[in-house]
Amino acid sequence: MQNVARQNSITDYLPSLTTNVGKPERVASAVVGGALVAYGLKRRDTIGILLSLLGGGIAFRGATGHCEVYKQLGIDSTNVDWWASGKVDVKESVTINRSPEELYTFWENLENLPTFMKHLEYVKKLDGTISHWKAKAPLGYLVEWDAEITNKVVDQEIAWRSLDGADIPNTGKVQFIPTIDRGTEVTVSLTYIIPAGKVGSLAARIFGEEPSAQIADDLRRFKNLMEAGEIPTIDGQPSARKTSKPTEASGDANTGGGKESRTEVAQPQIKSKAAKGEQ
């Protein structure tokens, strides 16, 4: 009887687990489970202990790819997208006091995007239409994918889609629409497929990584970059404040409150058609 007990120990049981949880769901389980564990430990109370235990179970599900409930119900999500749709549509706009030509030219070089998109680690051009993207996900996770340009209308629109094998499948486009006051309305439209459907979307909102908020913030940074050649950042202040130029006294304690720092980026060397004509 003792030998039987040893054979059924955890070390003997783990190798026999069958994978019945698909990759997108495993990623979501790992993220959500890890978040619950971290939050539960931070609480340091009875509810926190329960949340940590729950999170550990969910994280285990993601790590092993096995769900005992699925096994009992005969469910296998490795080959079937049975889980709820995680399709998330995002559309955000900003008006920038620059010509469509300038903005299009800057955006067309995809390697420029991490300059103002905080969630992007890098974008690397692989050939004429294909590029590799690496981005930050909630709780320090990283996701990667290859994307291809599907449509270009010079000075008007750029469209793209992720290729097969993407951690988070997505499609998108950016449009540059002239305004009556010589500015340009920049509109970004994206569609994401978030792992674990609406549960994954909710988790992203809780941890500050909700896509529409990301894009709105990125567009504000893009506006600052293109209009002023820099992206302001704030230390100890509730709101941004533009300064004409930094002074030696800016960090003095007599100023009261926090100080403003700015991430300076070289002004894009782009000339409008009108400027080219003058030369």
Order of alpha helices (4+ residues) and beta strands (2+ residues): alpha-alpha-alpha-alpha-alpha-beta-alpha-beta-beta-beta-beta-beta-beta-alpha-alpha-beta-beta-alpha
